[in-house]
Amino acid sequence: MSTLITQMAPRVGVIDHRVLLQTEAGALCSVLDKYYGPEVHPADYAPHPDEQALRLELAQAAPRLNAFADEMKERLECDYCVLVFQRFGLDGFDLDAKRRLLYCFSLIFGSPTPTDKIAKRIVWDVMSRVLPLGHVPTISENSYEAELHTDTQYFPNPEKYVLLYIVKAANCGGGVSLLVDGLQLKARLAETEEGRWAYGILSNSTLPFRIPTSYTTTGKQETVEITYARIFSELPAIRYRKDTLAAGLAAAPDYDTPAVRRALTILESMLEDRSQMIVILLEEDSMLLTNNHEGLHGRTEFRDSERHLIRIRMKEVQAPLQTSLRSSAEQRTL
């Protein structure tokens, strides 16, 4: 199949038609119930011990969605760092059905990962929460501005893909999405002497990223966990988030050298340049699908406490699903 994609920027594409999930939704949910049981709430889905078998059954139950997911994955690998779906096609479903179908899509697209290490929830609600004093927050728990970042930069191996689905947009005019291509950012650094110097520092210096409280192994405020990594590397091409890096440098001050501080200032000045970013207000039923190893995303501040997004992160599946599907079909004919 071939999906019409218009260019918002050289590596940011917009898809303006709905994915026709209605025709395959019943079959997808039946497969989920078979593996999880109907009593498990979709917000509580954790990784299934037989994920590959579940993935194969979902793909077989929804061949159109499977073909679409394959095409989108190829686009993110070859042509785009971000795909914007103007309408994904879930606006006719209730909230729990949306969670279930997004989980199905993520299982076909990749290998969805748990957001937190305790409950191991995969389908994560991005919304403003009341947090206890001392809690090191993450972007998905507050309503403040989220500066441009990649997801899970505070873990050793950030997921390859991130899905952000808009359940309810902010009615205050805030929560506007910001997008930047990390490969173009590297190219811009290479254009000046100070940019090349900063890139050299940030591609050779291991820096501390502090893990937000909700994602630590204990989930407790007093827990300090840090991942040490470079901002620029071969894989991922970029990892960055200003607040977790600042918290990491505060917890490990030996890494906060004058050279690192100057290089970060140069990088941050580029990230703050609105003329070099895509600014888009996403409405209900729209979705971002990001190559998290290359694309940065963020948002403006918002005041509407009802704003609600669903996020699922996915690792790349090593074994091609189409090959597995063919092998499964061949076994049935023997």
C-alpha positions as CSV (number, residue, x, y, z in Angstrom):
1,M,0.0,0.0,0.0
2,S,1.0,3.6,-0.4
3,T,-0.1,6.4,1.9
4,L,-0.2,10.0,0.8
5,I,2.2,12.0,3.0
6,T,2.7,15.8,2.6
7,Q,5.8,17.5,3.8
8,M,5.6,19.9,6.7
9,A,9.5,20.0,6.7
10,P,12.1,17.9,5.0
11,R,11.8,15.1,7.5
12,V,8.4,15.8,9.1
13,G,5.5,14.3,7.2
14,V,1.7,14.8,7.6
15,I,-0.9,12.1,7.0
16,D,-4.3,13.6,6.5
17,H,-6.6,10.6,6.2
18,R,-7.9,8.3,8.9
19,V,-6.6,4.8,9.6
20,L,-9.7,2.6,9.1
21,L,-9.6,0.8,12.5
22,Q,-13.3,0.2,12.8
23,T,-13.3,-2.8,10.4
24,E,-10.7,-4.7,12.4
25,A,-11.2,-3.3,15.9
26,G,-13.4,-6.3,17.1
27,A,-10.9,-8.9,15.9
28,L,-8.0,-7.0,17.6
29,C,-9.8,-6.7,20.9
30,S,-10.8,-10.4,20.8
31,V,-7.1,-11.3,20.5
32,L,-6.2,-9.0,23.5
33,D,-8.9,-10.7,25.6
34,K,-7.6,-14.1,24.7
35,Y,-4.1,-13.2,26.0
36,Y,-4.9,-10.9,28.9
37,G,-8.5,-11.7,29.8
38,P,-11.3,-9.1,29.7
39,E,-10.9,-8.3,33.4
40,V,-7.5,-6.5,32.9
41,H,-7.9,-2.8,32.5
42,P,-6.2,-1.4,29.4
43,A,-4.4,1.2,31.5
44,D,-2.8,-1.7,33.4
45,Y,-1.4,-3.7,30.5
46,A,2.1,-5.0,31.2
47,P,4.4,-6.8,28.7
48,H,3.0,-10.2,27.9
49,P,5.3,-13.2,28.5
50,D,4.4,-14.5,25.0
51,E,4.6,-11.2,23.2
52,Q,5.7,-12.6,19.8
53,A,2.7,-15.0,19.6
54,L,0.4,-12.1,20.6
55,R,2.0,-9.9,17.9
56,L,1.5,-12.5,15.2
57,E,-2.2,-13.1,16.1
58,L,-2.9,-9.4,16.1
59,A,-1.2,-9.0,12.7
60,Q,-3.2,-11.9,11.3
61,A,-6.5,-10.5,12.8
62,A,-5.8,-7.1,11.2
63,P,-4.0,-7.4,7.9
64,R,-4.8,-3.8,6.9
65,L,-3.4,-2.4,10.1
66,N,-0.4,-4.6,9.8
67,A,0.3,-3.4,6.3
68,F,-0.1,0.2,7.3
69,A,2.2,-0.3,10.3
70,D,4.9,-1.8,8.1
71,E,4.7,1.2,5.7
72,M,4.9,3.7,8.6
73,K,7.9,2.0,10.1
74,E,9.7,2.0,6.7
75,R,8.9,5.7,6.4
76,L,10.4,6.5,9.8
77,E,13.5,4.4,9.0
78,C,14.2,6.0,5.6
79,D,12.4,9.3,5.1
80,Y,11.1,10.9,8.2
81,C,12.0,11.5,11.9
82,V,8.3,12.4,12.7
83,L,5.0,11.5,11.2
84,V,1.9,13.6,12.1
85,F,-1.5,11.9,11.8
86,Q,-4.2,14.6,11.5
87,R,-6.9,12.1,12.3
88,F,-5.9,8.6,13.4
89,G,-9.4,7.2,13.4
90,L,-10.2,6.5,17.1
91,D,-12.7,9.3,17.7
92,G,-15.6,7.0,17.6
93,F,-14.4,4.8,20.4
94,D,-14.5,5.3,24.2
95,L,-11.3,5.9,26.2
96,D,-10.7,2.3,27.2
97,A,-11.2,1.1,23.6
98,K,-8.7,3.8,22.4
99,R,-6.2,2.5,24.9
100,R,-6.7,-1.1,23.7
101,L,-6.5,-0.3,20.0
102,L,-3.4,1.9,20.4
103,Y,-1.8,-0.9,22.3
104,C,-2.6,-3.3,19.5
105,F,-1.1,-0.9,17.0
106,S,2.1,-0.5,19.1
107,L,2.4,-4.3,19.3
108,I,2.2,-4.7,15.6
109,F,4.5,-1.7,15.0
110,G,7.2,-2.7,17.5
111,S,7.7,-4.0,21.0
112,P,6.0,-1.7,23.6
113,T,7.9,-1.1,26.8
114,P,6.7,-0.4,30.3
115,T,6.9,3.2,31.4
116,D,7.5,2.6,35.1
117,K,9.5,-0.2,36.7
118,I,7.0,-1.1,39.4
119,A,3.6,-1.5,37.9
120,K,5.2,-1.9,34.4
121,R,2.3,0.0,32.7
122,I,2.7,0.3,28.9
123,V,-0.2,2.6,28.1
124,W,0.7,5.9,29.9
125,D,-1.6,8.8,30.4
126,V,0.1,12.1,29.8
127,M,-1.8,14.6,32.0
128,S,-1.2,17.1,34.8
129,R,-1.0,15.4,38.2
130,V,-0.8,16.6,41.8
131,L,2.6,15.4,43.0
132,P,4.1,15.1,46.5
133,L,6.8,17.6,47.7
134,G,10.2,16.4,46.7
135,H,9.0,14.3,43.8
136,V,11.3,14.7,40.7
137,P,8.7,15.1,38.1
138,T,8.6,14.1,34.5
139,I,7.1,16.0,31.6
140,S,4.1,13.8,31.4
141,E,3.1,14.6,34.9
142,N,2.9,18.4,34.8
143,S,1.5,21.3,32.7
144,Y,4.7,23.3,32.3
145,E,6.5,23.9,29.1
146,A,8.3,20.8,27.9
147,E,11.5,21.9,26.1
148,L,12.7,19.9,23.1
149,H,13.8,16.5,24.1
150,T,14.1,12.8,23.2
151,D,12.2,10.3,25.3
152,T,13.9,8.0,27.9
153,Q,17.3,9.7,27.4
154,Y,17.8,8.9,31.1
155,F,17.8,5.1,30.3
156,P,20.9,3.3,28.8
157,N,19.0,2.2,25.6
158,P,16.2,4.7,24.7
159,E,13.3,3.2,22.7
160,K,13.4,3.6,19.0
161,Y,9.8,4.8,18.6
162,V,7.3,7.0,20.5
163,L,3.6,7.2,19.9
164,L,1.6,10.3,21.3
165,Y,-2.1,10.2,20.8
166,I,-4.3,13.3,21.6
167,V,-7.4,12.2,23.6
168,K,-8.3,15.8,24.6
169,A,-6.4,18.9,23.4
170,A,-6.0,21.9,25.8
171,N,-8.8,24.4,25.4
172,C,-6.6,27.3,26.5
173,G,-4.4,27.5,23.4
174,G,-1.5,25.9,25.1
175,G,0.1,22.5,24.8
176,V,1.3,23.3,21.3
177,S,3.7,20.6,19.9
178,L,7.2,21.5,18.9
179,L,9.3,19.4,16.6
180,V,13.0,19.4,15.5
181,D,15.0,17.0,13.4
182,G,18.0,15.9,15.3
183,L,20.0,15.2,12.1
184,Q,19.4,18.7,10.9
185,L,20.4,20.0,14.3
186,K,23.8,18.2,13.9
187,A,24.2,19.7,10.4
188,R,23.6,23.2,11.8
189,L,26.2,22.7,14.5
190,A,28.7,21.7,11.8
191,E,28.2,25.0,10.0
192,T,30.2,27.1,12.5
193,E,33.5,26.7,14.4
194,E,31.9,27.0,17.8
195,G,29.2,24.6,16.7
196,R,31.8,22.0,15.7
197,W,33.6,22.5,19.0
198,A,30.4,22.0,20.9
199,Y,29.5,18.9,19.0
200,G,33.0,17.5,19.7
201,I,32.5,18.1,23.4
202,L,29.0,16.6,23.5
203,S,29.8,13.6,21.3
204,N,32.8,12.6,23.4
205,S,31.7,13.5,27.0
206,T,29.7,11.1,29.1
207,L,27.1,13.1,31.0
208,P,24.7,12.2,33.8
209,F,21.0,12.1,33.2
210,R,18.9,11.7,36.4
211,I,15.9,9.3,36.1
212,P,12.6,11.0,37.2
213,T,11.1,9.6,40.4
214,S,8.2,7.8,38.7
215,Y,10.6,5.8,36.6
216,T,13.1,4.7,39.3
217,T,13.3,1.2,40.6
218,T,11.6,2.2,43.8
219,G,9.4,5.1,42.8
220,K,10.4,6.9,46.0
221,Q,11.5,10.5,46.3
222,E,14.8,9.8,48.0
223,T,15.9,7.5,45.2
224,V,18.6,9.0,43.0
225,E,19.3,7.0,39.9
226,I,21.5,8.3,37.0
227,T,22.3,7.1,33.5
228,Y,25.7,8.2,32.1
229,A,25.7,8.7,28.3
230,R,26.7,11.0,25.5
231,I,24.3,13.5,23.9
232,F,25.5,12.7,20.3
233,S,26.4,9.1,19.3
234,E,25.9,6.6,16.6
235,L,22.9,5.0,18.3
236,P,20.9,6.9,19.2
237,A,22.0,9.8,17.0
238,I,20.9,12.2,19.8
239,R,19.6,11.9,23.3
240,Y,18.7,15.1,25.2
241,R,16.5,16.6,27.8
242,K,17.5,19.8,29.7
243,D,15.9,19.1,33.1
244,T,17.0,15.5,33.6
245,L,20.6,16.5,32.5
246,A,20.5,19.5,34.9
247,A,19.3,17.2,37.7
248,G,22.0,14.8,36.8
249,L,24.7,17.4,36.9
250,A,23.5,18.6,40.2
251,A,23.7,15.1,41.6
252,A,27.1,14.4,40.0
253,P,28.8,17.9,39.9
254,D,32.2,16.5,38.8
255,Y,30.7,16.3,35.3
256,D,29.7,19.9,35.3
257,T,32.8,21.4,33.8
258,P,33.2,24.8,32.1
259,A,33.6,23.2,28.7
260,V,30.5,21.1,29.1
261,R,28.5,24.1,30.4
262,R,29.6,26.2,27.4
263,A,28.9,23.4,24.9
264,L,25.4,23.0,26.4
265,T,24.8,26.7,26.1
266,I,25.6,26.6,22.4
267,L,23.3,23.6,21.9
268,E,20.4,25.1,23.9
269,S,20.6,28.4,21.9
270,M,20.0,26.4,18.7
271,L,17.1,24.4,20.3
272,E,15.5,27.7,21.4
273,D,15.5,29.1,17.8
274,R,11.8,29.0,16.9
275,S,12.6,29.6,13.2
276,Q,14.2,26.2,13.1
277,M,11.4,24.2,14.6
278,I,8.0,22.9,13.5
279,V,5.1,24.4,15.6
280,I,1.8,22.6,15.4
281,L,-1.4,22.5,17.5
282,L,-2.7,19.0,17.5
283,E,-6.4,18.4,17.9
284,E,-8.4,15.4,19.3
285,D,-7.7,12.1,17.5
286,S,-4.4,13.3,16.0
287,M,-1.2,11.5,16.8
288,L,2.6,11.9,16.6
289,L,4.8,8.9,15.7
290,T,8.4,9.7,16.3
291,N,11.8,8.1,15.5
292,N,13.1,8.8,19.0
293,H,16.7,8.2,18.0
294,E,16.6,11.2,15.6
295,G,13.6,13.5,16.3
296,L,13.1,15.8,19.3
297,H,9.7,16.9,20.5
298,G,8.3,19.3,23.1
299,R,5.3,21.4,23.9
300,T,4.3,24.8,25.2
301,E,2.8,25.4,28.7
302,F,-0.9,24.8,29.1
303,R,-3.5,25.7,31.8
304,D,-6.3,23.2,31.0
305,S,-6.2,20.4,33.5
306,E,-8.3,18.3,31.3
307,R,-5.7,18.0,28.6
308,H,-5.0,14.3,28.0
309,L,-2.6,12.4,25.8
310,I,-1.8,8.7,25.6
311,R,1.9,7.7,25.2
312,I,3.4,4.4,24.2
313,R,7.1,3.8,23.7
314,M,8.3,0.9,21.5
315,K,11.6,-0.8,20.9
316,E,12.3,-2.1,17.4
317,V,11.4,-5.7,16.8
318,Q,14.4,-7.5,15.5
319,A,12.7,-10.3,13.7
320,P,10.7,-9.0,10.7
321,L,7.0,-9.6,11.3
322,Q,6.2,-10.4,7.7
323,T,8.8,-13.2,7.7
324,S,7.2,-14.6,10.9
325,L,3.8,-14.4,9.3
326,R,5.0,-16.3,6.3
327,S,6.6,-18.9,8.5
328,S,3.4,-19.3,10.5
329,A,1.4,-19.7,7.3
330,E,3.8,-22.3,5.9
331,Q,3.6,-24.3,9.1
332,R,-0.2,-24.4,8.9
333,T,0.0,-25.9,5.4
334,L,2.3,-28.7,6.4
